[in-house]
Amino acid sequence: MMWKKIGRLFVIKTRFEACLIIYALAVGAMARGSAYLHEYPGIGGKLLLVACSGAVFLAGAKIFDCLRYEQAAARAKMAD
């Protein structure tokens, strides 16, 4: 029973929670991208920075899509 309660902490239930997760991903990605700029000066570092930010956009879109799908499935289950 306790493990189930702890497990529920790691489930994204609302758009607000999703936004918080995406924000945390973005902060980490930009920190990593900044490190890449210092580590690889020039175009290589800039490309890695863009890749880091692009990964956040893709992950954020997937999180929102999955959240929408799960909410629709829960509504359909309640309707049946």
C-alpha contacts under 8 A as a table, 3 or more apart, distances in Angstrom:
res1	aa1	res2	aa2	distance
1	M	4	K	5.22
1	M	5	K	6.65
2	M	5	K	5.16
2	M	6	I	6.30
3	W	6	I	5.03
3	W	7	G	5.95
4	K	7	G	4.97
4	K	8	R	6.26
5	K	8	R	5.22
5	K	9	L	6.94
6	I	9	L	5.47
6	I	10	F	7.55
7	G	10	F	5.63
7	G	11	V	7.27
8	R	11	V	5.35
12	I	17	E	6.00
12	I	18	A	6.23
12	I	67	L	7.50
13	K	17	E	6.79
13	K	18	A	7.77
13	K	67	L	7.19
14	T	17	E	5.32
14	T	18	A	6.38
14	T	67	L	7.49
15	R	18	A	4.87
15	R	19	C	6.11
15	R	64	F	7.32
15	R	67	L	7.57
16	F	19	C	5.07
16	F	20	L	6.33
17	E	20	L	5.08
17	E	21	I	6.30
18	A	21	I	5.13
18	A	22	I	6.14
18	A	60	G	7.94
18	A	63	I	6.81
18	A	64	F	7.04
19	C	22	I	5.04
19	C	23	Y	6.00
20	L	23	Y	5.07
20	L	24	A	6.26
21	I	24	A	5.13
21	I	25	L	6.23
22	I	25	L	4.97
22	I	26	A	6.09
22	I	56	V	7.10
22	I	59	A	7.70
22	I	60	G	5.72
23	Y	26	A	5.01
23	Y	27	V	6.22
24	A	27	V	5.20
24	A	28	G	6.29
25	L	28	G	5.23
25	L	29	A	6.01
25	L	56	V	6.41
26	A	29	A	5.02
26	A	30	M	6.03
26	A	53	S	7.01
26	A	56	V	5.87
27	V	30	M	5.31
27	V	31	A	6.21
28	G	31	A	5.10
28	G	32	R	6.20
29	A	32	R	5.04
29	A	33	G	5.99
29	A	52	C	5.38
29	A	53	S	6.34
29	A	56	V	7.21
30	M	33	G	4.77
30	M	34	S	5.97
30	M	49	L	7.22
30	M	52	C	6.87
30	M	53	S	6.75
31	A	34	S	5.11
31	A	35	A	6.31
32	R	35	A	5.05
32	R	36	Y	6.26
32	R	49	L	7.71
32	R	52	C	7.46
33	G	36	Y	4.93
33	G	37	L	6.34
33	G	45	G	7.65
33	G	48	L	6.43
33	G	49	L	4.18
33	G	50	V	7.65
33	G	52	C	6.04
33	G	53	S	7.83
34	S	37	L	5.07
34	S	38	H	6.55
34	S	49	L	6.89
35	A	38	H	5.21
35	A	39	E	6.02
36	Y	39	E	4.90
36	Y	40	Y	5.62
36	Y	41	P	7.84
36	Y	45	G	5.16
36	Y	46	K	7.79
36	Y	48	L	6.57
36	Y	49	L	6.68
37	L	40	Y	5.36
37	L	41	P	5.45
37	L	42	G	7.53
37	L	45	G	4.40
37	L	46	K	6.24
37	L	48	L	7.91
37	L	49	L	7.07
38	H	41	P	5.87
38	H	45	G	7.45
39	E	45	G	7.22
40	Y	44	G	6.03
40	Y	45	G	4.66
41	P	44	G	6.77
41	P	45	G	5.47
41	P	46	K	7.82
42	G	45	G	5.78
42	G	46	K	6.58
43	I	46	K	5.03
43	I	47	L	6.07
44	G	47	L	5.21
44	G	48	L	6.31
45	G	48	L	5.11
45	G	49	L	6.17
46	K	49	L	5.00
46	K	50	V	6.25
47	L	50	V	5.10
47	L	51	A	6.17
48	L	51	A	4.92
48	L	52	C	6.21
49	L	52	C	5.12
49	L	53	S	6.40
50	V	53	S	5.18
50	V	54	G	5.97
51	A	54	G	4.99
51	A	55	A	6.11
52	C	55	A	5.24
52	C	56	V	6.71
53	S	56	V	5.24
53	S	57	F	6.61
54	G	57	F	5.11
54	G	58	L	6.33
55	A	58	L	5.15
55	A	59	A	6.05
56	V	59	A	5.06
56	V	60	G	5.89
57	F	60	G	5.15
57	F	61	A	6.16
58	L	61	A	5.23
58	L	62	K	6.26
59	A	62	K	5.10
59	A	63	I	6.13
60	G	63	I	5.09
60	G	64	F	6.25
61	A	64	F	5.25
61	A	65	D	6.13
62	K	65	D	5.03
62	K	66	C	6.04
63	I	66	C	5.22
63	I	67	L	6.07
64	F	67	L	5.06
64	F	68	R	6.14
65	D	68	R	5.17
65	D	69	Y	6.18
66	C	69	Y	5.00
66	C	70	E	6.08
67	L	70	E	5.18
67	L	71	Q	6.15
68	R	71	Q	5.22
68	R	72	A	6.16
69	Y	72	A	5.14
69	Y	73	A	6.13
70	E	73	A	5.04
70	E	74	A	6.13
71	Q	74	A	5.07
71	Q	75	R	6.22
72	A	75	R	5.08
72	A	76	A	6.16
73	A	76	A	5.06
73	A	77	K	6.11
74	A	77	K	5.06
74	A	78	M	6.23
75	R	78	M	5.09
75	R	79	A	6.20
76	A	79	A	5.06
76	A	80	D	6.41
77	K	80	D	5.37
